[in-house]
Amino acid sequence: EKLGSLYDEVGRKSDAVAAFQRALKLRQQLLREVPDSESYQHSLAAAYDNLGYVLVDFGKRSEALAMHKAGLKLREQLVRAHPTSVKYRQGLAQSLGIYGDFYAYGGQPQEALRIYLRAHRLVQQLAQEEPKEMKWQKFLAISNEALGSLYSRTGKPGEALNAYRQSQKLFERLARANPTVILYRERLANSHTAIGRLDAADRKWTEALAEFHESTKILK
């Protein structure tokens, strides 16, 4: 799986698919040998997600969808069995995000939005349970950003604005706490730009210019 991720990062998609297919077969074999192992179920779900993600790049959307559904089914089973498990709820949220990406990038924003909202609720729960854990704040910021984009695409500017403002607030907090992490400043600037575009679409020119100016200032 690590090899598959490495191949994917350097653009060797065929090699990535082959590596993830080998990893999937291994995980399936391990689970057949120990079918009650929840650890193996968890690992197999990740293997399905990894393979499905790279199959999309080859235009094999039906195969990718089958992988995502298989991974999601395992994640849901684990959460039903262990509803308070942080590990399994995080895994389910991640699978839902990948599943939502499939529809978002496939031109089906309404379906993507429905799935992203499920993931968002899970991340919200985790962030409320562990408010000092920065990774949940990061995931929640990214989740709000994704929702803002989908609300915009589905003609819901009010909901989009609220989601982007939530994302902006969280990325601002993350950027202050981690001033050397460029990603947080970039995502904060993106949130200002997104809000500015929504303001411009609503003919709120002064507010839009202020947001665009703030975005530019952050990236200097």
C-alpha positions as CSV (number, residue, x, y, z in Angstrom):
1,E,0.0,0.0,0.0
2,K,2.9,2.4,0.8
3,L,4.4,1.5,-2.6
4,G,1.1,2.2,-4.3
5,S,0.8,5.6,-2.7
6,L,4.3,6.4,-3.7
7,Y,3.7,5.4,-7.3
8,D,0.5,7.5,-7.3
9,E,2.3,10.6,-5.9
10,V,4.9,10.4,-8.7
11,G,2.3,9.9,-11.4
12,R,3.0,6.2,-12.2
13,K,-0.7,5.3,-12.1
14,S,-0.4,1.9,-13.7
15,D,2.1,0.8,-11.2
16,A,0.0,2.3,-8.4
17,V,-3.1,0.3,-9.5
18,A,-1.0,-2.9,-9.6
19,A,0.4,-2.3,-6.2
20,F,-3.0,-1.5,-4.7
21,Q,-4.4,-4.6,-6.4
22,R,-1.7,-6.8,-4.7
23,A,-2.4,-5.1,-1.4
24,L,-6.2,-5.8,-1.8
25,K,-5.7,-9.5,-2.5
26,L,-3.4,-9.8,0.5
27,R,-5.9,-8.1,2.8
28,Q,-8.8,-10.3,1.4
29,Q,-6.7,-13.4,2.0
30,L,-5.9,-12.4,5.6
31,L,-9.6,-11.7,6.3
32,R,-10.6,-15.1,4.8
33,E,-8.2,-16.7,7.2
34,V,-9.4,-14.7,10.2
35,P,-12.9,-13.6,9.3
36,D,-13.8,-12.1,12.7
37,S,-10.7,-9.9,12.8
38,E,-11.9,-6.3,13.0
39,S,-8.3,-5.1,12.4
40,Y,-8.3,-7.0,9.1
41,Q,-11.7,-5.6,8.2
42,H,-10.4,-2.1,8.9
43,S,-7.3,-2.6,6.7
44,L,-9.3,-4.2,3.9
45,A,-11.6,-1.2,3.8
46,A,-8.6,1.1,3.4
47,A,-7.4,-1.2,0.6
48,Y,-10.7,-0.9,-1.2
49,D,-10.6,2.9,-0.9
50,N,-7.0,3.2,-2.2
51,L,-7.7,1.1,-5.3
52,G,-11.0,2.8,-6.0
53,Y,-9.3,6.2,-5.8
54,V,-6.7,5.4,-8.5
55,L,-9.1,3.5,-10.8
56,V,-11.0,6.7,-11.4
57,D,-7.9,8.2,-13.1
58,F,-8.2,5.4,-15.7
59,G,-11.8,6.1,-16.4
60,K,-12.9,2.9,-14.7
61,R,-15.6,4.5,-12.8
62,S,-17.8,1.4,-12.4
63,E,-15.0,-0.6,-10.9
64,A,-13.9,2.3,-8.7
65,L,-17.5,2.7,-7.4
66,A,-17.6,-1.0,-6.6
67,M,-14.4,-0.6,-4.5
68,H,-15.7,2.5,-2.7
69,K,-19.0,0.7,-1.9
70,A,-17.2,-2.4,-0.6
71,G,-14.9,-0.2,1.6
72,L,-17.9,1.8,2.9
73,K,-19.8,-1.3,3.8
74,L,-17.0,-2.6,6.0
75,R,-16.5,0.8,7.7
76,E,-20.2,1.0,8.5
77,Q,-20.2,-2.5,10.0
78,L,-17.3,-1.5,12.2
79,V,-19.0,1.7,13.4
80,R,-22.3,-0.2,14.1
81,A,-20.3,-2.7,16.2
82,H,-18.3,0.0,17.9
83,P,-20.2,3.3,17.8
84,T,-17.9,5.1,20.2
85,S,-14.6,4.1,18.5
86,V,-12.7,7.1,17.3
87,K,-10.6,5.0,15.0
88,Y,-13.6,3.5,13.2
89,R,-15.6,6.7,13.0
90,Q,-12.6,8.5,11.5
91,G,-12.2,5.7,9.0
92,L,-15.9,6.0,8.1
93,A,-15.7,9.7,7.6
94,Q,-12.6,9.3,5.4
95,S,-14.4,6.7,3.3
96,L,-17.4,8.9,2.9
97,G,-15.2,11.7,1.8
98,I,-13.6,9.6,-0.9
99,Y,-17.0,8.3,-1.9
100,G,-18.3,11.8,-2.1
101,D,-15.3,12.9,-4.2
102,F,-16.3,10.2,-6.7
103,Y,-19.7,12.0,-7.3
104,A,-18.4,15.5,-6.9
105,Y,-15.8,15.1,-9.6
106,G,-18.2,13.0,-11.7
107,G,-20.6,15.8,-12.2
108,Q,-23.2,14.7,-9.5
109,P,-23.0,17.4,-6.9
110,Q,-26.3,16.7,-5.3
111,E,-25.3,13.1,-4.5
112,A,-21.9,14.2,-3.4
113,L,-23.4,16.8,-1.0
114,R,-25.6,14.1,0.6
115,I,-22.5,12.0,1.3
116,Y,-20.3,14.8,2.4
117,L,-23.0,15.8,4.9
118,R,-22.8,12.4,6.5
119,A,-19.0,12.7,6.7
120,H,-19.3,16.2,8.1
121,R,-21.6,15.1,11.0
122,L,-19.1,12.4,12.0
123,V,-16.2,14.9,12.0
124,Q,-18.3,17.4,14.0
125,Q,-18.9,14.7,16.6
126,L,-15.2,13.9,16.9
127,A,-14.3,17.6,17.1
128,Q,-16.9,18.2,19.9
129,E,-15.6,15.2,21.8
130,E,-11.9,16.2,21.5
131,P,-12.0,20.0,21.1
132,K,-8.3,20.4,21.8
133,E,-7.3,17.9,19.1
134,M,-6.0,19.9,16.2
135,K,-6.5,17.2,13.6
136,W,-10.3,17.3,14.1
137,Q,-10.3,21.1,13.6
138,K,-8.3,20.6,10.4
139,F,-10.7,17.9,9.1
140,L,-13.7,20.1,10.1
141,A,-12.2,23.1,8.2
142,I,-11.6,21.0,5.1
143,S,-15.1,19.5,5.4
144,N,-16.7,22.9,5.6
145,E,-14.7,24.1,2.6
146,A,-15.9,21.1,0.6
147,L,-19.5,21.7,1.6
148,G,-19.2,25.4,0.6
149,S,-18.1,24.4,-2.9
150,L,-20.9,21.9,-3.3
151,Y,-23.6,24.3,-1.9
152,S,-22.4,26.8,-4.5
153,R,-22.6,24.3,-7.3
154,T,-26.1,23.3,-6.3
155,G,-27.4,26.8,-6.2
156,K,-27.5,27.4,-2.4
157,P,-25.4,30.5,-1.9
158,G,-26.6,31.1,1.7
159,E,-25.5,27.7,2.9
160,A,-22.3,28.1,0.9
161,L,-21.5,31.4,2.6
162,N,-22.1,29.9,6.0
163,A,-19.9,26.9,5.3
164,Y,-17.1,29.0,4.0
165,R,-17.2,31.3,7.0
166,Q,-17.0,28.3,9.3
167,S,-14.0,27.0,7.3
168,Q,-12.4,30.5,7.4
169,K,-12.8,30.7,11.2
170,L,-11.2,27.3,11.7
171,F,-8.3,27.9,9.2
172,E,-7.6,31.2,10.9
173,R,-7.3,29.4,14.2
174,L,-5.1,26.7,12.7
175,A,-2.9,29.3,11.0
176,R,-2.4,31.2,14.2
177,A,-1.5,28.1,16.1
178,N,0.8,26.8,13.4
179,P,2.4,29.8,11.7
180,T,5.0,27.8,9.8
181,V,2.3,25.5,8.1
182,I,1.8,27.2,4.7
183,L,-1.2,24.9,3.9
184,Y,-3.3,26.6,6.6
185,R,-2.5,30.1,5.2
186,E,-3.3,29.0,1.7
187,R,-6.6,27.5,2.7
188,L,-7.5,30.5,4.8
189,A,-6.8,32.7,1.7
190,N,-8.9,30.4,-0.4
191,S,-11.8,30.8,2.0
192,H,-11.6,34.6,1.8
193,T,-11.6,34.4,-2.0
194,A,-14.6,32.0,-2.0
195,I,-16.5,34.4,0.2
196,G,-15.5,37.3,-1.9
197,R,-16.9,35.6,-5.0
198,L,-20.2,34.9,-3.3
199,D,-20.4,38.6,-2.2
200,A,-19.6,39.7,-5.7
201,A,-22.4,37.5,-7.1
202,D,-24.7,39.1,-4.6
203,R,-23.5,42.5,-5.8
204,K,-21.9,43.3,-2.4
205,W,-18.9,45.0,-4.0
206,T,-17.3,46.5,-0.9
207,E,-17.5,43.3,1.0
208,A,-16.1,41.3,-2.0
209,L,-13.2,43.7,-2.4
210,A,-12.4,43.4,1.3
211,E,-12.3,39.6,1.1
212,F,-10.1,39.6,-2.0
213,H,-7.7,42.1,-0.4
214,E,-7.5,39.9,2.7
215,S,-6.8,36.9,0.6
216,T,-3.9,38.7,-1.2
217,K,-2.5,40.0,2.1
218,I,-2.4,36.5,3.6
219,L,-0.4,35.1,0.7
220,K,2.2,37.8,0.7
